[in-house]
Amino acid sequence: MASAVNAEVDPSALGRVRILDFSRVLAGPFATMMLADFGAEVTKVERPGGGDETRAWGPPYDERGEATYFQSVNRNKASVVVDMSTPAGLEELRRRAREADVVVENFRPGLMDDKGLGYEALRAENPRLVYCSITGFGSGEGGAALPGYDLLIQALGGLMSVTGDPAGQPMKVGVALVDVLAGLFATVGILTALRHRDATGEGQRVEVDLYSALLSALVNQGSAYTIAGVVPGRLGNRHPSISPYEVYATGEGELVLAVGNDRQFAALCEELGAAELASDARFATNSDRVANREALGAELERLLAARPAADWAAALLARRVPAGQVNDLGAAFAFAERIGLEPTVAIPREDGSTVSLTRNPIRLSATPATYRSAPPRLAED
């Protein structure tokens, strides 16, 4: 009976969750947008005089002169401007926090406490509150004062040491990946804390720092160090443990091969007209192929020179061999359209225009994501 009543009130998964969002830039806004897509009511608190910094991060801008960066992580939210330097502003925020289920903030550690908006202060008035803090390096004495910028954390956290050409300089990933990862971890933490709160009535503090998020996301590269003491280096597009798994030249264009098992390798060799390579002692197993990747690469590129990359990709995919060309973003979105993923959604604005944004990738059968409002103008609400 209770589930039927809740569904009648709001069919979305998180429609009864109210989030007071102090976060700016990327990690926090990404997390609150993920929650908003599934019905959470998110109120974005912005500073007077300009709001979230990413409102001014351009080019590119849209036809209304608004930065596309800001719009990427702020749909389905209301925007309010509150001056945290005034007693009236702080009292307004405390009032809103008393009514909230979740508070999200990514200020430097200690600032919210100084304002009377820290976890302990707000919990005293709202014991059910889930309070999520996102920092660069944690709130401890050693990390609290360090600036939490994605590029810096990619460098300090080792990601750049395993990214890029071995003969070149360390390279960052092409997007602020650490911020996105931290936002996803924050989303998981908030939902986990809400589950506990619904069972016990008690809120709690959720803490996510970008540095730990990156270390966790190093997965096999991280365990190579923690278990075996191996400090991996840059391999370009190669994989440390799989071969062939990189970019190869063809008769026209470049082809990615991501061959993960012996069946795929045998099918690749057959398509190349060199079935004997699969039984060659140098390439018979994945470990053999990794040990002899230079010789294998030379053989593959000699054979791949016979046809363009597009032809090879079509033929190999038909054999269930992971292969493809390197797309730019235009081609990437077009490919998603061709295979039926519906990668974008057009969201109406208040002036009758629409904004096209990337669709939420989580598909729920009963309570799917919804796109109720475009990214708000400053103080729109």
Long-range contacts (C-beta under 8 A, 24 or more apart in sequence): 10-39, 11-367, 12-38, 12-39, 12-367, 12-370, 13-38, 13-39, 13-364, 13-367, 14-38, 14-39, 14-40, 15-39, 15-40, 15-41, 16-101, 17-41, 17-101, 17-102, 17-194, 18-43, 18-99, 18-100, 18-101, 18-102, 19-43, 19-100, 19-101, 19-102, 19-103, 19-104, 20-45, 20-93, 20-96, 20-97, 20-100, 20-102, 20-103, 20-104, 21-45, 21-77, 21-103, 21-104, 22-103, 22-104, 22-105, 22-106, 22-107, 22-112, 22-117, 23-104, 23-105, 23-106, 23-134, 24-52, 24-53, 24-54, 24-106, 25-52, 25-53, 25-54, 25-106, 25-179, 26-54, 26-73, 26-150, 26-176, 26-179, 26-180, 26-183, 27-106, 27-134, 27-179, 27-180, 27-182, 27-183, 27-186, 27-208, 27-210, 28-104, 28-105, 28-106, 28-132, 28-134, 28-183, 28-186, 29-54, 29-73, 29-74, 29-183, 30-73, 30-179, 30-180, 30-183, 30-184, 31-104, 31-132, 31-134, 31-183, 31-184, 31-186, 31-187, 31-190, 32-77, 32-104, 33-73, 33-74, 33-75, 33-76, 33-77, 34-183, 34-184, 34-187, 34-360, 34-362, 35-102, 35-187, 35-190, 35-191, 36-75, 36-76, 36-77, 37-75, 37-76, 37-360, 37-362, 37-369, 37-370, 37-371, 38-360, 38-362, 38-364, 38-367, 38-369, 38-370, 39-367, 39-370, 40-102, 41-78, 42-76, 42-77, 42-78, 43-77, 43-78, 43-80, 43-96, 43-381, 44-74, 44-77, 44-78, 44-79, 44-80, 44-376, 45-80, 45-81, 45-82, 45-93, 46-79, 46-80, 46-81, 46-82, 46-378, 46-379, 47-81, 47-83, 47-84, 48-81, 48-83, 50-378, 51-79, 51-81, 51-378, 51-379, 55-378, 62-355, 63-353, 64-353, 66-375, 66-377, 70-375, 71-355, 71-357, 71-374, 71-375, 72-357, 72-358, 73-183, 74-375, 74-376, 75-347, 75-357, 75-371, 75-373, 75-374, 75-375, 76-370, 76-371, 76-372, 76-373, 77-373, 77-375, 77-376, 78-376, 78-380, 78-381, 79-376, 79-377, 79-378, 79-379, 79-380, 79-381, 80-379, 80-381, 81-378, 81-379, 84-115, 84-117, 90-115, 90-116, 90-117, 93-117, 94-122, 94-125, 97-122, 97-125, 97-126, 97-129, 98-122, 98-125, 98-126, 99-126, 100-126, 100-129, 101-128, 101-129, 101-130, 101-194, 101-197, 102-129, 102-130, 102-131, 102-132, 102-190, 102-194, 103-129, 103-130, 103-131, 103-132, 104-132, 104-134, 104-186, 104-190, 105-132, 105-133, 105-134, 106-133, 106-134, 106-135, 108-135, 108-144, 108-145, 109-133, 109-135, 109-138, 109-139, 109-144, 110-139, 110-144, 119-205, 123-203, 126-203, 127-201, 127-202, 127-203, 128-197, 128-201, 128-202, 128-203, 129-203, 130-190, 130-193, 130-194, 130-197, 130-203, 130-204, 130-206, 131-203, 131-204, 131-205, 131-206, 132-186, 132-189, 132-190, 132-193, 132-205, 132-206, 132-207, 132-208, 133-205, 133-206, 133-207, 133-208, 134-182, 134-183, 134-186, 134-208, 134-209, 134-210, 135-207, 135-208, 135-209, 135-210, 136-209, 136-210, 136-211, 137-209, 137-210, 137-211, 138-207, 138-209, 138-211, 138-212, 139-207, 139-209, 143-209, 143-211, 148-209, 148-210, 148-211, 150-176, 150-177, 150-178, 150-179, 150-210, 151-176, 153-178, 153-210, 153-211, 153-214, 154-178, 154-214, 156-211, 157-211, 157-214, 157-215, 157-218, 158-214, 158-215, 158-218, 158-221, 159-214, 159-218, 161-232, 161-233, 161-234, 162-218, 162-221, 162-232, 162-233, 162-234, 162-235, 163-234, 164-234, 164-236, 165-234, 165-236, 166-233, 166-234, 166-235, 166-236, 168-234, 170-234, 171-234, 178-210, 178-213, 178-214, 178-217, 179-210, 181-210, 181-213, 181-214, 181-216, 181-217, 182-208, 182-209, 182-210, 182-213, 185-213, 185-216, 238-293, 241-286, 241-290, 242-286, 242-290, 243-286, 243-289, 243-290, 243-293, 243-296, 244-268, 244-289, 244-293, 244-296, 244-297, 244-300, 246-297, 247-326, 248-297, 248-300, 248-301, 248-304, 249-301, 249-304, 249-305, 250-301, 250-304, 250-305, 250-307, 250-308, 250-309, 250-312, 251-304, 251-305, 251-306, 251-307, 251-308, 251-309, 252-308, 252-309, 252-310, 253-308, 253-309, 253-310, 253-325, 254-309, 254-325, 254-326, 255-304, 255-309, 255-312, 255-313, 255-323, 255-324, 255-325, 256-323, 256-324, 256-325, 256-326, 257-300, 257-316, 257-321, 257-322, 257-323, 258-322, 258-323, 259-321, 259-322, 260-322, 261-286, 262-286, 264-320, 264-321, 264-322, 265-289, 267-316, 267-319, 267-320, 267-321, 268-316, 268-319, 268-321, 268-323, 270-319, 271-312, 271-315, 271-316, 271-319, 271-321, 272-300, 272-303, 272-304, 273-303, 274-299, 274-303, 345-371, 347-371, 347-373, 347-374, 348-374, 349-374, 350-374, 350-380
